[in-house]
């Protein structure tokens, strides 16, 4: 797999604000199995118990495969948050054609730095330190993203993948939202040189946090 970067333009802060519910540590009862407390806030019943790490992540649906020689896919890698790791996904795109293809944009095709369509959540590459509240997994500030168009060349049968972590939007009153959320990304399929576009499409999926 060959990755190139084209046209570095600038950097920008990405941040969205939403009213979120479901902090890690909230739940329907205490960790020892006691009764609900009188001062429990409204919405706690929408999250999983404390010992499960908050709302559980699952994939509700994915779009139909595109009419192009590439196959995008998504899978859950971490169902619930822990004290050291937020919920996680893995995005993969595979060249199912008989010749090398160049795909763009290189981060978008594996859903890196993508917000859901309502701007409540953000998917970030795993393995980096982000500005979050410990055990909460809500971003405390925007993430700077360079505005460049990256191209990824895949040989026949080759895949590109990215392990992703799921974070809540910054400046919210709680950690992770509950409900159903949609992510989608545009794909550009080009010949090996990257000069001629042969197909383009948008592909996405819906997740649930309950």
C-alpha positions in Angstrom: 0.0 0.0 0.0 1.4 3.3 -1.0 0.2 6.5 0.6 0.9 10.0 -0.8 0.0 13.5 0.3 -1.1 16.2 -2.0 -1.8 19.9 -1.7 -1.2 20.9 2.0 -3.5 23.9 2.5 -3.9 24.7 6.1 -5.0 23.4 9.5 -8.3 23.9 11.2 -9.9 23.1 14.5 -12.8 20.7 14.4 -15.2 20.8 17.2 -18.9 20.4 17.7 -21.2 21.1 20.6 -24.0 18.8 21.5 -26.0 18.0 24.7 -24.8 14.5 25.5 -25.8 11.9 28.1 -24.2 8.7 29.4 -20.9 9.5 31.2 -18.7 6.5 32.2 -19.5 5.9 35.8 -23.2 6.7 35.6 -25.7 3.9 35.7 -29.1 2.6 37.0 -27.7 1.7 40.4 -24.5 1.6 42.4 -21.6 -0.7 41.6 -22.6 -2.9 44.6 -26.1 -3.6 43.2 -27.9 -1.1 45.5 -31.2 0.7 44.8 -31.4 3.8 42.6 -30.7 7.0 44.5 -33.2 9.8 44.8 -30.9 12.3 43.2 -30.2 10.3 40.1 -30.4 12.6 37.1 -32.9 12.1 34.3 -31.4 10.1 31.4 -29.3 7.7 33.6 -31.8 4.9 32.7 -30.6 5.2 29.1 -27.1 4.1 29.9 -25.7 0.6 30.8 -24.8 0.0 34.4 -21.5 1.3 35.7 -19.7 -2.0 35.6 -20.3 -2.4 31.8 -18.5 0.9 31.1 -21.5 3.0 30.0 -23.5 2.7 26.8 -22.7 -0.3 24.6 -21.7 0.2 21.0 -23.2 -1.8 18.2 -23.6 -1.5 14.4 -27.2 -1.1 13.4 -26.8 -1.2 9.6 -24.4 -0.5 6.8 -25.1 0.8 3.3 -25.2 -1.5 0.3 -21.9 -2.2 -1.4 -21.0 0.4 -4.1 -21.0 -0.3 -7.8 -17.2 -0.1 -7.9 -14.3 -2.5 -7.5 -13.8 -1.6 -3.8 -15.4 -2.9 -0.7 -15.7 -0.8 2.5 -16.4 -2.5 5.8 -16.8 -1.6 9.5 -16.7 -3.7 12.7 -16.8 -3.1 16.4 -13.5 -3.7 18.3 -14.5 -2.3 21.7 -18.2 -2.5 22.8 -17.9 -0.4 26.0 -15.6 2.2 27.4 -13.1 1.4 30.1 -11.0 3.7 32.3 -8.2 3.5 29.7 -10.0 3.0 26.4 -13.2 4.4 24.8 -15.5 2.3 22.6 -13.9 1.4 19.3 -14.4 0.4 15.6 -12.2 -0.7 12.8 -12.8 0.5 9.2 -11.4 -1.3 6.2 -11.5 -0.8 2.4 -10.4 -3.5 0.0 -9.5 -3.4 -3.7 -11.5 -6.2 -5.2 -10.5 -5.3 -8.8 -7.9 -6.9 -11.0 -5.6 -3.9 -11.2 -4.1 -1.4 -8.8 -6.3 1.5 -7.8 -5.7 4.8 -6.0 -8.3 5.9 -3.5 -9.0 9.2 -1.8 -9.3 10.9 0.5 -6.9 8.6 2.4 -8.3 9.4 5.9 -12.0 9.7 4.9 -12.1 6.2 3.3 -11.3 4.7 6.7 -13.4 7.2 8.7 -10.5 8.8 10.5 -11.5 12.3 11.9 -15.1 11.9 10.9 -18.0 13.3 12.8 -21.4 11.7 12.8 -24.0 13.5 10.6 -25.5 15.3 13.7 -22.0 16.3 15.0 -22.5 14.5 18.4 -19.6 12.1 18.1 -16.1 11.9 16.4 -14.0 8.9 15.2 -10.3 9.4 15.8 -7.3 7.1 15.0 -6.5 4.8 18.0 -3.1 5.0 19.7 -2.8 8.8 20.2 -3.4 11.0 23.2 -6.4 13.3 22.7 -7.6 16.1 25.1 -10.3 14.3 27.0 -11.6 14.1 30.6 -10.3 10.9 32.2 -12.8 8.1 32.1 -15.3 10.3 30.3 -14.2 10.2 26.7 -15.6 13.6 25.8 -13.2 15.9 23.9 -12.3 19.0 25.9 -11.3 21.0 22.8 -11.3 20.8 19.0 -8.9 18.5 17.1 -6.6 20.2 14.5 -6.8 18.5 11.1 -4.6 19.4 8.2 -6.6 20.2 5.0 -4.7 18.0 2.6 -5.9 15.5 0.1 -4.2 12.1 0.7 -4.2 9.3 -1.8 -3.8 5.6 -1.0 -2.8 3.1 -3.8 -4.0 -0.5 -3.3 -2.9 -3.5 -5.3 -5.5 -6.1 -6.3 -6.8 -7.9 -3.1 -5.0 -5.4 -0.8 -6.8 -3.5 2.0 -6.3 -0.4 4.0 -7.7 -0.3 7.5 -7.8 1.9 10.6 -8.6 1.2 14.2 -10.8 4.0 15.5 -11.8 5.3 18.9 -15.2 6.9 19.5 -15.4 10.2 21.4 -18.1 12.6 22.5 -18.1 16.2 21.2 -16.4 18.9 23.2 -18.1 21.5 25.4 -21.0 19.2 26.3 -22.6 18.5 29.7 -21.9 14.8 29.7 -19.7 12.2 28.1 -21.1 9.9 25.4 -24.6 10.2 23.9 -27.2 7.4 23.7 -29.2 6.7 20.6 -28.6 5.9 17.0 -26.0 7.8 15.0 -24.9 7.8 11.3 -21.4 8.2 9.9 -20.7 8.5 6.1 -17.7 9.3 3.9 -17.1 10.1 0.3 -14.9 7.8 -1.8 -13.0 8.6 -5.0 -11.7 5.7 -7.1 -8.9 6.4 -9.6 -6.5 4.6 -11.8 -3.1 3.7 -10.3 -1.6 7.1 -11.3 -4.4 8.9 -9.5 -5.0 11.1 -12.5 -8.3 9.7 -13.8 -11.3 9.1 -11.6 -13.2 6.0 -12.5 -15.9 6.0 -9.8 -17.1 8.0 -6.8 -19.7 7.2 -4.2 -20.7 7.9 -0.5 -20.8 5.0 1.9 -21.8 4.9 5.5 -23.2 3.0 8.5 -25.4 3.5 11.6 -24.3 2.8 15.1 -26.2 2.5 18.4 -25.0 3.5 21.9 -27.4 2.1 24.4 
